[in-house]
Protein backbone atom coordinates (compact mmCIF):
# COMPACT_ATOMS: atom_id res chain seq x y z
CA UNK A 1 0.00 0.00 0.00
CA UNK A 2 1.07 3.59 -0.50
CA UNK A 3 0.80 4.16 3.27
CA UNK A 4 0.15 1.47 5.90
CA UNK A 5 -3.58 1.13 6.41
CA UNK A 6 -5.35 -0.21 9.48
CA UNK A 7 -8.93 -0.59 10.67
CA UNK A 8 -10.82 0.79 13.63
CA UNK A 9 -13.72 -1.64 14.03
CA UNK A 10 -16.48 0.24 15.84
CA UNK A 11 -18.31 -3.05 16.56
CA UNK A 12 -21.64 -1.47 15.65
CA UNK A 13 -24.71 -3.28 16.95
CA UNK A 14 -27.26 -3.35 14.14
CA UNK A 15 -29.84 -5.81 12.88
CA UNK A 16 -29.28 -9.18 14.50
CA UNK A 17 -28.06 -7.73 17.78
CA UNK A 18 -24.80 -8.21 19.60
CA UNK A 19 -24.11 -11.75 18.39
CA UNK A 20 -24.33 -10.61 14.77
CA UNK A 21 -22.03 -7.68 15.52
CA UNK A 22 -19.35 -9.91 17.03
CA UNK A 23 -19.65 -12.38 14.13
CA UNK A 24 -19.21 -9.49 11.69
CA UNK A 25 -16.05 -8.38 13.50
CA UNK A 26 -14.59 -11.86 13.06
CA UNK A 27 -15.57 -11.93 9.39
CA UNK A 28 -13.98 -8.54 8.74
CA UNK A 29 -10.74 -9.54 10.47
CA UNK A 30 -10.49 -12.76 8.49
CA UNK A 31 -10.96 -10.90 5.22
CA UNK A 32 -8.67 -8.02 6.25
CA UNK A 33 -5.76 -10.47 6.63
CA UNK A 34 -5.96 -11.18 2.92
CA UNK A 35 -6.33 -7.50 2.06
CA UNK A 36 -3.01 -6.55 3.74
CA UNK A 37 -4.38 -4.32 6.47
CA UNK A 38 -1.73 -3.88 9.16
CA UNK A 39 -3.91 -4.04 12.28
CA UNK A 40 -7.45 -3.85 13.65
CA UNK A 41 -8.23 -1.99 16.84
CA UNK A 42 -11.33 -2.02 19.04
CA UNK A 43 -12.27 0.78 21.44
CA UNK A 44 -13.51 0.54 25.00
CA UNK A 45 -16.94 2.13 25.46
CA UNK A 46 -19.48 1.52 28.21
CA UNK A 47 -23.25 1.89 28.47
CA UNK A 48 -23.58 2.53 24.72
CA UNK A 49 -26.35 0.45 23.13
CA UNK A 50 -24.82 0.76 19.65
CA UNK A 51 -21.29 -0.54 20.40
CA UNK A 52 -20.29 -4.12 21.29
CA UNK A 53 -16.62 -3.64 22.24
CA UNK A 54 -17.00 -2.78 25.93
CA UNK A 55 -15.11 -5.93 27.06
CA UNK A 56 -12.27 -5.00 24.71
CA UNK A 57 -9.69 -7.61 25.71
CA UNK A 58 -12.29 -10.39 25.47
CA UNK A 59 -13.25 -9.31 21.95
CA UNK A 60 -9.57 -9.18 20.93
CA UNK A 61 -9.08 -12.72 22.26
CA UNK A 62 -12.09 -13.98 20.32
CA UNK A 63 -11.02 -12.41 17.03
CA UNK A 64 -7.40 -13.50 17.52
CA UNK A 65 -8.53 -17.10 17.97
CA UNK A 66 -10.27 -16.95 14.58
CA UNK A 67 -7.41 -15.28 12.66
CA UNK A 68 -3.73 -16.06 12.22
CA UNK A 69 -1.61 -13.09 11.14
CA UNK A 70 -3.22 -9.66 11.47
CA UNK A 71 -2.28 -7.52 14.47
CA UNK A 72 -5.13 -6.87 16.91
CA UNK A 73 -5.39 -4.42 19.73
CA UNK A 74 -7.17 -1.80 21.75
CA UNK A 75 -7.71 1.60 20.32
CA UNK A 76 -7.98 2.05 23.11
CA UNK A 77 -8.23 0.86 26.64
CA UNK A 78 -9.39 3.77 28.81
CA UNK A 79 -6.78 3.36 31.53
CA UNK A 80 -8.57 5.46 34.19
CA UNK A 81 -11.19 2.68 34.28
CA UNK A 82 -8.65 0.02 35.30
CA UNK A 83 -5.62 -0.71 37.41
CA UNK A 84 -2.41 -0.99 35.37
CA UNK A 85 -1.78 -4.42 36.90
CA UNK A 86 -5.09 -5.79 35.60
CA UNK A 87 -4.43 -4.49 32.08
CA UNK A 88 -0.91 -5.91 32.17
CA UNK A 89 -2.34 -9.31 33.10
CA UNK A 90 -5.02 -9.18 30.40
CA UNK A 91 -2.76 -8.06 27.57
CA UNK A 92 0.13 -10.17 28.81
CA UNK A 93 -2.21 -13.15 28.48
CA UNK A 94 -3.21 -12.08 24.97
CA UNK A 95 0.42 -11.66 23.92
CA UNK A 96 1.33 -15.06 25.36
CA UNK A 97 -1.51 -16.73 23.47
CA UNK A 98 -0.93 -14.79 20.23
CA UNK A 99 2.73 -13.72 20.24
CA UNK A 100 3.69 -10.75 18.11
CA UNK A 101 0.11 -9.84 17.24
CA UNK A 102 -1.13 -7.71 20.13
CA UNK A 103 -1.19 -3.89 20.45
CA UNK A 104 -2.26 -1.83 23.45
CA UNK A 105 -3.48 1.68 22.78
CA UNK A 106 -4.17 3.74 25.89
CA UNK A 107 -6.59 6.61 26.36
CA UNK A 108 -7.09 9.04 29.22
CA UNK A 109 -10.83 9.69 28.74
CA UNK A 110 -13.24 7.50 30.70
CA UNK A 111 -15.17 6.42 27.59
CA UNK A 112 -18.43 6.97 29.43
CA UNK A 113 -20.50 9.46 31.41
CA UNK A 114 -20.40 10.22 35.13
CA UNK A 115 -23.12 7.72 36.07
CA UNK A 116 -21.37 4.98 34.12
CA UNK A 117 -18.08 5.83 35.79
CA UNK A 118 -19.86 5.39 39.12
CA UNK A 119 -21.13 1.99 37.97
CA UNK A 120 -17.57 1.08 37.02
CA UNK A 121 -16.50 2.06 40.55
CA UNK A 122 -14.05 4.57 39.14
CA UNK A 123 -13.05 7.90 40.62
CA UNK A 124 -13.21 10.80 38.11
CA UNK A 125 -9.83 11.95 39.41
CA UNK A 126 -8.25 8.71 38.13
CA UNK A 127 -7.44 10.48 34.87
CA UNK A 128 -5.05 12.78 36.76
CA UNK A 129 -2.56 9.93 37.25
CA UNK A 130 -2.68 8.74 33.64
CA UNK A 131 1.02 9.46 32.91
CA UNK A 132 2.14 7.57 36.01
CA UNK A 133 -0.26 4.71 35.28
CA UNK A 134 1.14 4.37 31.74
CA UNK A 135 4.66 4.12 33.17
CA UNK A 136 3.55 1.58 35.77
CA UNK A 137 1.96 -0.52 33.01
CA UNK A 138 5.04 -0.18 30.81
CA UNK A 139 7.21 -1.40 33.68
CA UNK A 140 5.10 -4.51 34.21
CA UNK A 141 5.57 -5.52 30.57
CA UNK A 142 9.32 -4.86 30.78
CA UNK A 143 9.77 -6.92 33.95
CA UNK A 144 10.79 -3.80 35.87
CA UNK A 145 7.89 -3.34 38.26
CA UNK A 146 7.55 -0.01 40.04
CA UNK A 147 5.75 -1.63 42.98
CA UNK A 148 8.19 -3.83 44.95
CA UNK A 149 7.16 -7.45 45.04
CA UNK A 150 4.31 -7.05 42.52
CA UNK A 151 4.54 -8.43 38.98
CA UNK A 152 2.06 -9.26 36.24
CA UNK A 153 1.66 -12.98 35.58
CA UNK A 154 1.13 -13.28 32.62
CA UNK A 155 2.56 -9.96 31.45
CA UNK A 156 6.08 -9.78 32.82
CA UNK A 157 8.67 -9.61 30.02
CA UNK A 158 6.01 -9.78 27.27
CA UNK A 159 6.91 -6.27 26.03
CA UNK A 160 3.44 -5.58 24.63
CA UNK A 161 3.80 -2.44 22.47
CA UNK A 162 2.05 0.63 23.87
CA UNK A 163 0.46 3.46 21.88
CA UNK A 164 -0.77 6.74 23.35
CA UNK A 165 -4.16 7.75 21.98
CA UNK A 166 -5.35 11.31 22.07
CA UNK A 167 -7.42 14.12 20.65
CA UNK A 168 -5.57 17.01 22.32
CA UNK A 169 -2.09 18.34 22.92
CA UNK A 170 -1.82 16.51 26.26
CA UNK A 171 -1.52 13.08 24.64
CA UNK A 172 0.94 14.40 22.06
CA UNK A 173 3.28 15.71 24.75
CA UNK A 174 2.98 12.55 26.84
CA UNK A 175 3.71 10.26 23.88
CA UNK A 176 6.70 12.41 22.97
CA UNK A 177 8.07 12.45 26.52
CA UNK A 178 7.75 8.67 26.89
CA UNK A 179 9.05 7.92 23.40
CA UNK A 180 5.90 6.04 22.37
CA UNK A 181 3.93 5.99 19.12
CA UNK A 182 1.00 8.40 19.00
CA UNK A 183 -2.45 7.83 17.51
CA UNK A 184 -4.65 10.88 17.00
CA UNK A 185 -8.45 10.48 16.96
CA UNK A 186 -9.01 12.74 13.97
CA UNK A 187 -11.89 10.55 12.77
CA UNK A 188 -14.09 12.21 15.42
CA UNK A 189 -12.00 15.02 16.98
CA UNK A 190 -10.21 16.75 14.10
CA UNK A 191 -9.58 20.19 15.56
CA UNK A 192 -6.11 19.80 17.07
CA UNK A 193 -4.68 17.26 14.62
CA UNK A 194 -1.94 19.31 12.97
CA UNK A 195 -0.84 21.10 16.15
CA UNK A 196 -0.71 17.82 18.10
CA UNK A 197 1.37 16.05 15.48
CA UNK A 198 3.72 19.02 15.18
CA UNK A 199 4.29 19.10 18.95
CA UNK A 200 4.74 15.33 19.13
CA UNK A 201 7.37 15.28 16.41
CA UNK A 202 9.19 18.31 17.81
CA UNK A 203 9.31 17.07 21.42
CA UNK A 204 9.81 13.32 20.79
CA UNK A 205 12.43 11.66 22.99
CA UNK A 206 13.87 8.36 21.66
CA UNK A 207 13.27 5.38 23.94
CA UNK A 208 13.85 1.65 24.11
CA UNK A 209 10.40 1.27 22.55
CA UNK A 210 10.86 3.63 19.61
CA UNK A 211 13.83 5.35 18.00
CA UNK A 212 11.84 8.03 16.18
CA UNK A 213 8.30 9.46 16.18
CA UNK A 214 5.47 7.41 14.69
CA UNK A 215 2.03 8.88 14.01
CA UNK A 216 -1.21 7.03 13.31
CA UNK A 217 -4.09 9.28 12.23
CA UNK A 218 -7.75 8.31 12.31
CA UNK A 219 -9.95 9.00 9.30
CA UNK A 220 -13.43 8.02 8.15
CA UNK A 221 -14.01 6.27 4.83
CA UNK A 222 -17.17 5.36 2.97
CA UNK A 223 -16.08 3.66 -0.25
CA UNK A 224 -18.43 2.13 -2.83
CA UNK A 225 -18.48 1.08 -6.46
CA UNK A 226 -20.16 4.35 -7.46
CA UNK A 227 -20.00 7.89 -6.11
CA UNK A 228 -23.78 7.93 -5.70
CA UNK A 229 -23.72 4.87 -3.47
CA UNK A 230 -20.88 6.28 -1.36
CA UNK A 231 -22.73 9.58 -0.95
CA UNK A 232 -25.84 7.69 0.18
CA UNK A 233 -23.82 5.75 2.74
CA UNK A 234 -22.31 8.98 4.04
CA UNK A 235 -25.72 10.64 4.33
CA UNK A 236 -27.01 7.68 6.33
CA UNK A 237 -23.97 7.85 8.58
CA UNK A 238 -24.43 11.59 9.16
CA UNK A 239 -28.11 11.17 9.94
CA UNK A 240 -27.36 8.40 12.41
CA UNK A 241 -24.61 10.38 14.12
CA UNK A 242 -26.66 13.54 14.55
CA UNK A 243 -29.75 11.65 15.70
CA UNK A 244 -27.78 9.80 18.37
CA UNK A 245 -25.85 12.84 19.63
CA UNK A 246 -28.38 15.65 19.24
CA UNK A 247 -31.66 13.75 19.25
CA UNK A 248 -30.82 11.92 22.50
CA UNK A 249 -32.02 8.53 21.36
CA UNK A 250 -35.34 9.62 19.87
CA UNK A 251 -36.65 8.13 16.64
CA UNK A 252 -36.78 10.49 13.66
CA UNK A 253 -37.87 10.40 10.05
CA UNK A 254 -35.26 11.14 7.38
CA UNK A 255 -36.72 14.63 6.90
CA UNK A 256 -36.49 15.32 10.64
CA UNK A 257 -32.88 14.11 10.73
CA UNK A 258 -32.03 16.40 7.82
CA UNK A 259 -33.49 19.33 9.78
CA UNK A 260 -31.27 18.32 12.68
CA UNK A 261 -28.28 18.24 10.33
CA UNK A 262 -29.00 21.82 9.29
CA UNK A 263 -29.27 23.09 12.87
CA UNK A 264 -26.28 24.69 14.63
CA UNK A 265 -26.01 21.67 16.94
CA UNK A 266 -26.14 19.37 13.93
CA UNK A 267 -23.41 21.30 12.16
CA UNK A 268 -21.23 21.00 15.26
CA UNK A 269 -21.69 17.24 15.24
CA UNK A 270 -20.92 17.08 11.53
CA UNK A 271 -17.68 18.98 12.08
CA UNK A 272 -16.51 15.90 13.96
CA UNK A 273 -16.61 14.01 10.63
CA UNK A 274 -14.49 16.60 8.82
CA UNK A 275 -11.90 14.05 7.72
CA UNK A 276 -13.90 11.59 5.63
CA UNK A 277 -13.04 9.90 2.34
CA UNK A 278 -16.30 9.42 0.46
CA UNK A 279 -16.51 8.01 -3.05
CA UNK A 280 -15.18 5.43 -5.45
CA UNK A 281 -11.85 3.70 -4.76
CA UNK A 282 -9.94 6.20 -6.88
CA UNK A 283 -11.55 9.17 -5.11
CA UNK A 284 -10.87 7.62 -1.70
CA UNK A 285 -7.22 6.95 -2.51
CA UNK A 286 -6.63 10.52 -3.65
CA UNK A 287 -8.29 11.85 -0.49
CA UNK A 288 -6.39 9.57 1.88
CA UNK A 289 -3.01 10.28 0.32
CA UNK A 290 -3.66 14.03 0.68
CA UNK A 291 -4.92 13.56 4.24
CA UNK A 292 -1.85 11.53 5.24
CA UNK A 293 0.40 14.30 3.95
CA UNK A 294 -1.63 16.99 5.73
CA UNK A 295 -1.63 15.01 8.99
CA UNK A 296 2.04 14.07 8.81
CA UNK A 297 0.93 10.48 9.38
CA UNK A 298 3.06 7.35 9.10
CA UNK A 299 -0.07 5.16 9.11
CA UNK A 300 -3.82 5.66 8.75
CA UNK A 301 -6.47 3.88 10.80
CA UNK A 302 -9.83 3.90 9.06
CA UNK A 303 -13.30 3.90 10.58
CA UNK A 304 -16.17 3.11 8.25
CA UNK A 305 -19.38 4.64 9.58
CA UNK A 306 -21.63 2.26 7.64
CA UNK A 307 -24.35 0.24 9.34
CA UNK A 308 -25.20 -2.15 6.48
CA UNK A 309 -22.92 -5.18 7.03
CA UNK A 310 -22.32 -5.98 3.36
CA UNK A 311 -21.60 -2.35 2.45
CA UNK A 312 -19.32 -2.03 5.52
CA UNK A 313 -17.14 -4.96 4.50
CA UNK A 314 -17.23 -3.95 0.84
CA UNK A 315 -15.96 -0.48 1.75
CA UNK A 316 -12.87 -1.93 3.43
CA UNK A 317 -12.30 -4.31 0.51
CA UNK A 318 -12.47 -1.57 -2.12
CA UNK A 319 -10.24 0.69 -0.06
CA UNK A 320 -7.59 -1.99 0.41
CA UNK A 321 -7.40 -2.68 -3.31
CA UNK A 322 -7.33 1.05 -4.11
CA UNK A 323 -4.39 1.67 -1.79
CA UNK A 324 -2.18 -1.01 -3.26
CA UNK A 325 0.97 0.46 -4.86
C-alpha positions in Angstrom: 0.0 0.0 0.0 1.1 3.6 -0.5 0.8 4.2 3.3 0.1 1.5 5.9 -3.6 1.1 6.4 -5.4 -0.2 9.5 -8.9 -0.6 10.7 -10.8 0.8 13.6 -13.7 -1.6 14.0 -16.5 0.2 15.8 -18.3 -3.0 16.6 -21.6 -1.5 15.7 -24.7 -3.3 16.9 -27.3 -3.3 14.1 -29.8 -5.8 12.9 -29.3 -9.2 14.5 -28.1 -7.7 17.8 -24.8 -8.2 19.6 -24.1 -11.8 18.4 -24.3 -10.6 14.8 -22.0 -7.7 15.5 -19.3 -9.9 17.0 -19.6 -12.4 14.1 -19.2 -9.5 11.7 -16.0 -8.4 13.5 -14.6 -11.9 13.1 -15.6 -11.9 9.4 -14.0 -8.5 8.7 -10.7 -9.5 10.5 -10.5 -12.8 8.5 -11.0 -10.9 5.2 -8.7 -8.0 6.2 -5.8 -10.5 6.6 -6.0 -11.2 2.9 -6.3 -7.5 2.1 -3.0 -6.5 3.7 -4.4 -4.3 6.5 -1.7 -3.9 9.2 -3.9 -4.0 12.3 -7.4 -3.9 13.7 -8.2 -2.0 16.8 -11.3 -2.0 19.0 -12.3 0.8 21.4 -13.5 0.5 25.0 -16.9 2.1 25.5 -19.5 1.5 28.2 -23.3 1.9 28.5 -23.6 2.5 24.7 -26.3 0.4 23.1 -24.8 0.8 19.6 -21.3 -0.5 20.4 -20.3 -4.1 21.3 -16.6 -3.6 22.2 -17.0 -2.8 25.9 -15.1 -5.9 27.1 -12.3 -5.0 24.7 -9.7 -7.6 25.7 -12.3 -10.4 25.5 -13.2 -9.3 21.9 -9.6 -9.2 20.9 -9.1 -12.7 22.3 -12.1 -14.0 20.3 -11.0 -12.4 17.0 -7.4 -13.5 17.5 -8.5 -17.1 18.0 -10.3 -16.9 14.6 -7.4 -15.3 12.7 -3.7 -16.1 12.2 -1.6 -13.1 11.1 -3.2 -9.7 11.5 -2.3 -7.5 14.5 -5.1 -6.9 16.9 -5.4 -4.4 19.7 -7.2 -1.8 21.7 -7.7 1.6 20.3 -8.0 2.1 23.1 -8.2 0.9 26.6 -9.4 3.8 28.8 -6.8 3.4 31.5 -8.6 5.5 34.2 -11.2 2.7 34.3 -8.7 0.0 35.3 -5.6 -0.7 37.4 -2.4 -1.0 35.4 -1.8 -4.4 36.9 -5.1 -5.8 35.6 -4.4 -4.5 32.1 -0.9 -5.9 32.2 -2.3 -9.3 33.1 -5.0 -9.2 30.4 -2.8 -8.1 27.6 0.1 -10.2 28.8 -2.2 -13.2 28.5 -3.2 -12.1 25.0 0.4 -11.7 23.9 1.3 -15.1 25.4 -1.5 -16.7 23.5 -0.9 -14.8 20.2 2.7 -13.7 20.2 3.7 -10.8 18.1 0.1 -9.8 17.2 -1.1 -7.7 20.1 -1.2 -3.9 20.4 -2.3 -1.8 23.5 -3.5 1.7 22.8 -4.2 3.7 25.9 -6.6 6.6 26.4 -7.1 9.0 29.2 -10.8 9.7 28.7 -13.2 7.5 30.7 -15.2 6.4 27.6 -18.4 7.0 29.4 -20.5 9.5 31.4 -20.4 10.2 35.1 -23.1 7.7 36.1 -21.4 5.0 34.1 -18.1 5.8 35.8 -19.9 5.4 39.1 -21.1 2.0 38.0 -17.6 1.1 37.0 -16.5 2.1 40.5 -14.1 4.6 39.1 -13.0 7.9 40.6 -13.2 10.8 38.1 -9.8 12.0 39.4 -8.2 8.7 38.1 -7.4 10.5 34.9 -5.1 12.8 36.8 -2.6 9.9 37.3 -2.7 8.7 33.6 1.0 9.5 32.9 2.1 7.6 36.0 -0.3 4.7 35.3 1.1 4.4 31.7 4.7 4.1 33.2 3.6 1.6 35.8 2.0 -0.5 33.0 5.0 -0.2 30.8 7.2 -1.4 33.7 5.1 -4.5 34.2 5.6 -5.5 30.6 9.3 -4.9 30.8 9.8 -6.9 33.9 10.8 -3.8 35.9 7.9 -3.3 38.3 7.5 0.0 40.0 5.8 -1.6 43.0 8.2 -3.8 45.0 7.2 -7.5 45.0 4.3 -7.0 42.5 4.5 -8.4 39.0 2.1 -9.3 36.2 1.7 -13.0 35.6 1.1 -13.3 32.6 2.6 -10.0 31.5 6.1 -9.8 32.8 8.7 -9.6 30.0 6.0 -9.8 27.3 6.9 -6.3 26.0 3.4 -5.6 24.6 3.8 -2.4 22.5 2.0 0.6 23.9 0.5 3.5 21.9 -0.8 6.7 23.3 -4.2 7.8 22.0 -5.4 11.3 22.1 -7.4 14.1 20.7 -5.6 17.0 22.3 -2.1 18.3 22.9 -1.8 16.5 26.3 -1.5 13.1 24.6 0.9 14.4 22.1 3.3 15.7 24.8 3.0 12.5 26.8 3.7 10.3 23.9 6.7 12.4 23.0 8.1 12.4 26.5 7.8 8.7 26.9 9.0 7.9 23.4 5.9 6.0 22.4 3.9 6.0 19.1 1.0 8.4 19.0 -2.5 7.8 17.5 -4.7 10.9 17.0 -8.5 10.5 17.0 -9.0 12.7 14.0 -11.9 10.5 12.8 -14.1 12.2 15.4 -12.0 15.0 17.0 -10.2 16.7 14.1 -9.6 20.2 15.6 -6.1 19.8 17.1 -4.7 17.3 14.6 -1.9 19.3 13.0 -0.8 21.1 16.1 -0.7 17.8 18.1 1.4 16.0 15.5 3.7 19.0 15.2 4.3 19.1 18.9 4.7 15.3 19.1 7.4 15.3 16.4 9.2 18.3 17.8 9.3 17.1 21.4 9.8 13.3 20.8 12.4 11.7 23.0 13.9 8.4 21.7 13.3 5.4 23.9 13.8 1.6 24.1 10.4 1.3 22.5 10.9 3.6 19.6 13.8 5.4 18.0 11.8 8.0 16.2 8.3 9.5 16.2 5.5 7.4 14.7 2.0 8.9 14.0 -1.2 7.0 13.3 -4.1 9.3 12.2 -7.7 8.3 12.3 -9.9 9.0 9.3 -13.4 8.0 8.2 -14.0 6.3 4.8 -17.2 5.4 3.0 -16.1 3.7 -0.2 -18.4 2.1 -2.8 -18.5 1.1 -6.5 -20.2 4.4 -7.5 -20.0 7.9 -6.1 -23.8 7.9 -5.7 -23.7 4.9 -3.5 -20.9 6.3 -1.4 -22.7 9.6 -1.0 -25.8 7.7 0.2 -23.8 5.7 2.7 -22.3 9.0 4.0 -25.7 10.6 4.3 -27.0 7.7 6.3 -24.0 7.9 8.6 -24.4 11.6 9.2 -28.1 11.2 9.9 -27.4 8.4 12.4 -24.6 10.4 14.1 -26.7 13.5 14.5 -29.7 11.6 15.7 -27.8 9.8 18.4 -25.9 12.8 19.6 -28.4 15.7 19.2 -31.7 13.8 19.3 -30.8 11.9 22.5 -32.0 8.5 21.4 -35.3 9.6 19.9 -36.6 8.1 16.6 -36.8 10.5 13.7 -37.9 10.4 10.1 -35.3 11.1 7.4 -36.7 14.6 6.9 -36.5 15.3 10.6 -32.9 14.1 10.7 -32.0 16.4 7.8 -33.5 19.3 9.8 -31.3 18.3 12.7 -28.3 18.2 10.3 -29.0 21.8 9.3 -29.3 23.1 12.9 -26.3 24.7 14.6 -26.0 21.7 16.9 -26.1 19.4 13.9 -23.4 21.3 12.2 -21.2 21.0 15.3 -21.7 17.2 15.2 -20.9 17.1 11.5 -17.7 19.0 12.1 -16.5 15.9 14.0 -16.6 14.0 10.6 -14.5 16.6 8.8 -11.9 14.1 7.7 -13.9 11.6 5.6 -13.0 9.9 2.3 -16.3 9.4 0.5 -16.5 8.0 -3.0 -15.2 5.4 -5.4 -11.9 3.7 -4.8 -9.9 6.2 -6.9 -11.6 9.2 -5.1 -10.9 7.6 -1.7 -7.2 6.9 -2.5 -6.6 10.5 -3.7 -8.3 11.8 -0.5 -6.4 9.6 1.9 -3.0 10.3 0.3 -3.7 14.0 0.7 -4.9 13.6 4.2 -1.9 11.5 5.2 0.4 14.3 3.9 -1.6 17.0 5.7 -1.6 15.0 9.0 2.0 14.1 8.8 0.9 10.5 9.4 3.1 7.3 9.1 -0.1 5.2 9.1 -3.8 5.7 8.7 -6.5 3.9 10.8 -9.8 3.9 9.1 -13.3 3.9 10.6 -16.2 3.1 8.2 -19.4 4.6 9.6 -21.6 2.3 7.6 -24.4 0.2 9.3 -25.2 -2.2 6.5 -22.9 -5.2 7.0 -22.3 -6.0 3.4 -21.6 -2.3 2.5 -19.3 -2.0 5.5 -17.1 -5.0 4.5 -17.2 -3.9 0.8 -16.0 -0.5 1.8 -12.9 -1.9 3.4 -12.3 -4.3 0.5 -12.5 -1.6 -2.1 -10.2 0.7 -0.1 -7.6 -2.0 0.4 -7.4 -2.7 -3.3 -7.3 1.0 -4.1 -4.4 1.7 -1.8 -2.2 -1.0 -3.3 1.0 0.5 -4.9 
